Amino acid sequence: MSTLTSPDTAEPATAASTPAEESGNRTTPRTAGARRRRRPNRRPRTVTPPKPLAVVLSMALTMVAAMITLQLVNIIVISPLQHGTAQARLYEQLRLTLSEGSAPLGQADYEGKLVTPGTPVALLAMPDLNVREVIVEGTAATQTMDGVGHRRDTPLPGQPGISVLMGRSGAFGGVFRNLHLAGAGTRFTVTTAQGVASYEVIGHRRAGDTAPPLPAATEGRLTLITADGPAFMPNDVLRVDAKLVSKAFDKPAPVILPGSLPDTEQAMGQDTSNLFALVLLLQLLILVSLAAVWSWTRWGKWETWLVFLPVVGATALLTGTQINHLLPNLL
């Protein structure tokens, strides 16, 4: 006798699946969430463009920093080269005038006119300080850039009376940077159209020190003046007095009254007569710099360097030279 199987009991047995099949076909919610968490965030970043005011301020500060750097390079590195070139030119000019007999003998030339500031009038030789410098007429900043300046209201070296020479201590060769080392008894010479005058140092003076007695009518004295203190940051004026130990030369009648010179030719004087030229050059430098920035964004880096580097360099050099006129004449 056969046994009948009910459809209700057979259907669950047929539809049943093994645990292995269930584990292979089913994905748990935890695994799907972990995959979503490991998915990288590919959302693009939003870059905020700089504000126009910030760009302008950044460019302005960059230009100011570049200008200060160029001025330091100008006064420390380039100014000695300019001084050396000027000295070579002045030495040849002095040799020519001495050989022709047309070198100045006093405050006026052979035609009776005032000697033009910047004219070479003598040669200073101080072997102990390794100084051999052409002396020019005038003590404003423009003249002391080229060489040691002779104060125009005093007699030429070698003549009776008190002659005054001014030289720089740092920039433009720093001819008198070691002047403080010229102790009492140090000897040196000054060559003019009248001959060679010999001097001997008798002492140093600074602010508040008493000046030596005035020389006699037939005696001569030379005062060398420069800035005193740290390089490029002077805090005083140094004066070295020397007496004439050779025979005094004849002295022409003075033309310029003592003490009548402007402040620009006094010790630590500043010349502001070139402010207009300085303003024009600063404007030109700003325009050239803006053109270089525009070229950088439109042409490219190397094209800008090739075109604007010589232009910016020449403009900055001319501007720095005008700024140097505003600095003290003994710096």
C-alpha positions in Angstrom: 0.0 0.0 0.0 1.6 3.3 -1.1 1.8 6.4 1.0 0.4 9.7 -0.5 2.4 12.9 0.0 0.5 16.1 0.5 1.3 19.0 -1.9 1.5 21.3 1.1 4.3 19.4 2.7 6.3 18.9 -0.5 6.4 22.5 -1.7 8.5 23.8 1.2 11.1 21.0 0.6 11.4 21.9 -3.0 11.8 25.7 -2.5 14.3 25.4 0.2 17.9 26.6 -0.5 21.2 25.7 1.2 22.9 28.0 3.7 25.9 28.3 1.2 23.6 29.6 -1.5 22.1 32.2 0.8 25.5 33.4 2.0 26.7 33.8 -1.7 23.7 35.7 -3.0 22.8 38.0 -0.1 24.6 41.4 0.7 24.2 42.6 4.2 23.4 46.3 4.9 26.6 46.7 6.9 28.8 45.8 4.0 27.1 48.2 1.6 27.4 51.0 4.1 31.1 50.4 4.5 31.6 50.6 0.7 29.7 53.9 0.6 32.0 55.2 3.4 35.2 54.2 1.5 34.1 55.9 -1.7 36.3 59.0 -2.3 34.7 62.4 -2.3 35.1 63.6 -5.9 33.3 66.9 -5.3 35.4 69.7 -7.1 37.0 72.4 -4.9 35.9 76.0 -5.4 38.8 78.4 -5.8 38.0 81.9 -4.7 39.8 84.5 -6.9 41.8 87.1 -5.0 40.1 90.5 -4.5 41.3 93.3 -6.6 42.3 95.4 -3.6 44.5 92.5 -2.3 46.2 92.2 -5.7 47.0 95.9 -5.9 48.3 96.0 -2.3 50.5 92.9 -2.9 51.9 94.5 -6.0 52.5 97.8 -4.2 54.4 96.1 -1.4 56.4 94.0 -3.8 57.4 97.1 -5.7 58.4 98.9 -2.5 60.5 96.0 -1.3 62.2 95.7 -4.7 62.9 99.5 -4.7 64.5 99.3 -1.3 66.6 96.3 -2.3 67.7 98.0 -5.5 68.7 101.1 -3.6 70.8 99.1 -1.2 72.5 97.4 -4.1 73.0 100.8 -5.7 74.7 102.5 -2.8 76.7 99.5 -1.6 77.8 97.8 -4.8 77.2 100.1 -7.7 78.3 103.5 -6.2 81.9 102.4 -5.7 82.0 101.5 -9.4 80.6 104.9 -10.3 83.2 106.6 -8.1 86.1 104.6 -9.7 84.9 105.6 -13.2 84.7 109.3 -12.2 88.1 109.2 -10.6 89.7 107.8 -13.7 88.1 110.6 -15.8 89.0 113.3 -13.3 92.7 112.1 -13.0 93.2 112.5 -16.8 91.5 115.9 -16.7 93.7 117.0 -13.8 96.9 115.8 -15.6 95.9 117.8 -18.7 95.2 121.0 -16.8 98.4 120.8 -14.8 100.5 120.2 -17.9 98.7 123.1 -19.7 99.0 125.4 -16.6 95.2 126.0 -16.6 94.5 124.3 -13.3 92.8 126.7 -10.8 95.0 128.5 -8.3 92.1 129.8 -6.1 88.4 130.3 -6.0 88.4 131.8 -9.5 90.0 130.4 -12.7 92.4 132.2 -15.0 89.5 134.0 -16.6 88.4 135.4 -13.3 85.2 133.3 -13.2 84.3 131.1 -10.2 85.6 127.6 -10.6 82.8 125.3 -11.6 81.8 122.8 -9.0 83.1 119.4 -9.9 86.3 120.7 -11.5 89.4 118.8 -10.4 91.8 121.1 -8.5 94.3 118.9 -6.6 95.5 115.3 -5.8 95.4 114.0 -2.3 98.0 111.3 -1.3 97.8 109.6 2.1 100.0 106.5 1.9 99.3 105.4 5.5 95.6 105.1 4.7 96.0 103.9 1.1 94.3 107.0 -0.2 95.1 108.6 -3.6 92.2 110.7 -4.6 91.5 113.6 -7.0 90.0 116.6 -5.2 87.2 118.4 -6.9 85.8 121.9 -6.2 82.6 121.9 -4.1 81.3 119.8 -1.2 77.7 119.1 -2.2 76.5 115.5 -2.6 77.0 115.7 -6.3 80.7 116.5 -5.9 81.5 114.1 -3.1 80.1 111.3 -5.3 83.0 111.8 -7.6 85.8 112.5 -5.2 86.9 114.4 -2.1 85.4 117.9 -2.2 87.2 121.2 -1.5 85.0 123.7 0.4 84.7 126.6 -1.9 84.9 129.4 0.7 88.3 128.3 1.9 91.8 128.6 0.3 93.2 125.8 -1.7 95.5 123.3 0.1 99.1 124.6 0.4 98.0 128.3 0.8 97.9 130.3 4.1 94.8 129.9 6.1 92.5 127.0 6.9 91.6 124.8 4.0 88.7 122.3 4.3 88.3 119.0 2.5 85.2 116.7 2.8 85.0 113.0 1.9 82.6 110.2 2.2 82.9 107.4 4.8 80.8 104.6 3.2 79.3 105.1 -0.2 81.0 106.0 -3.4 84.3 104.6 -2.5 84.3 105.5 1.1 87.6 107.4 0.7 87.7 108.6 4.3 86.4 105.5 6.0 89.7 105.0 7.8 90.3 108.7 8.5 90.1 108.0 12.3 93.3 105.9 11.9 95.3 109.0 10.9 97.0 109.7 14.3 99.1 112.6 15.4 102.3 112.8 13.3 100.8 111.1 10.2 102.1 112.9 7.1 100.5 113.3 3.7 100.7 115.5 0.6 98.4 117.5 -1.6 99.5 118.4 -5.2 98.0 121.5 -6.8 99.0 123.8 -9.7 101.4 125.6 -7.3 103.3 122.5 -6.3 103.3 119.8 -3.6 102.2 120.8 -0.1 103.1 118.5 2.9 100.9 118.2 6.0 101.2 116.6 9.4 98.2 115.5 11.5 97.9 117.3 14.9 94.7 115.9 16.2 91.0 114.8 15.9 87.8 116.6 16.7 84.2 115.6 17.2 81.1 117.4 18.3 81.8 119.4 21.4 85.6 119.3 21.1 87.6 122.6 21.1 89.2 123.6 17.8 92.9 124.3 17.8 94.1 128.0 17.8 93.9 129.8 14.5 97.1 129.6 12.4 99.3 132.7 11.9 98.9 134.8 8.8 101.7 132.9 7.0 100.8 129.5 8.2 98.5 126.9 6.7 96.2 124.3 8.0 94.0 121.6 6.4 90.9 120.1 8.0 89.7 116.7 6.7 86.0 116.1 7.5 83.9 112.9 7.2 81.0 111.1 8.9 81.7 109.3 12.1 80.0 106.1 13.4 78.8 102.8 11.9 79.0 102.4 8.2 76.0 104.0 6.4 74.6 105.0 9.9 76.7 107.9 11.0 76.0 109.6 14.4 78.7 112.3 14.4 81.2 114.3 12.3 84.9 113.6 12.5 87.4 116.4 11.8 91.1 115.7 11.5 93.4 118.8 11.7 96.8 118.9 10.0 99.4 121.7 9.9 101.3 122.7 6.8 104.9 121.7 7.2 106.1 122.9 3.8 106.4 126.4 2.6 103.1 128.1 2.0 102.2 129.2 -1.5 100.8 132.5 -2.6 97.1 132.9 -2.0 94.9 134.9 -4.5 92.3 137.3 -3.2 89.2 135.4 -2.0 86.0 135.8 -4.1 83.6 133.9 -1.9 83.0 135.2 1.6 83.6 132.7 4.4 80.4 131.2 5.7 78.3 132.2 2.7 77.9 128.7 1.3 74.4 127.1 1.3 73.5 124.3 3.7 73.9 121.7 0.9 77.7 122.3 1.0 78.0 122.1 4.8 79.0 119.0 6.7 76.2 116.3 6.4 74.4 118.6 3.9 71.6 117.2 1.7 70.8 118.4 -1.8 67.1 118.6 -2.7 67.4 120.4 -6.0 66.8 117.2 -8.0 63.4 116.4 -6.5 61.6 117.1 -9.8 63.8 114.7 -11.7 63.4 112.1 -9.0 59.6 112.3 -9.1 59.6 111.9 -12.9 61.9 108.9 -12.7 59.8 107.3 -10.0 56.7 107.6 -12.2 58.6 106.1 -15.1 59.7 103.2 -12.9 56.1 102.5 -11.8 54.9 102.5 -15.4 57.7 100.2 -16.5 57.0 97.9 -13.5 53.2 97.8 -14.4 54.1 97.0 -18.0 56.3 94.2 -16.9 53.5 92.7 -14.7 51.1 92.9 -17.7 53.6 91.3 -19.9 54.1 88.5 -17.4 50.4 87.5 -17.6 50.1 88.0 -21.4 53.4 87.0 -23.0 55.1 84.7 -20.5 57.9 84.6 -18.0 60.9 84.3 -20.2 59.7 86.9 -22.8 59.1 89.4 -19.9 62.6 88.8 -18.5 64.2 89.3 -21.9 62.4 92.5 -22.7 62.0 94.3 -19.4 65.1 93.3 -17.3 67.4 95.9 -19.1 64.7 98.5 -19.0 63.8 98.1 -15.4 67.5 97.9 -14.4 68.4 101.1 -16.2 65.4 103.0 -14.8 66.1 101.7 -11.3 69.8 102.8 -11.6 68.8 106.3 -12.7 66.3 106.6 -9.9 68.8 105.3 -7.3 71.3 107.9 -8.4 68.8 110.7 -7.9 67.9 109.3 -4.5 71.6 109.4 -3.6 71.5 113.2 -4.0 69.1 113.3 -1.0 71.6 111.5 1.2 74.1 113.4 3.4 77.2 114.4 1.5 79.5 112.6 3.9 77.7 109.3 4.0 
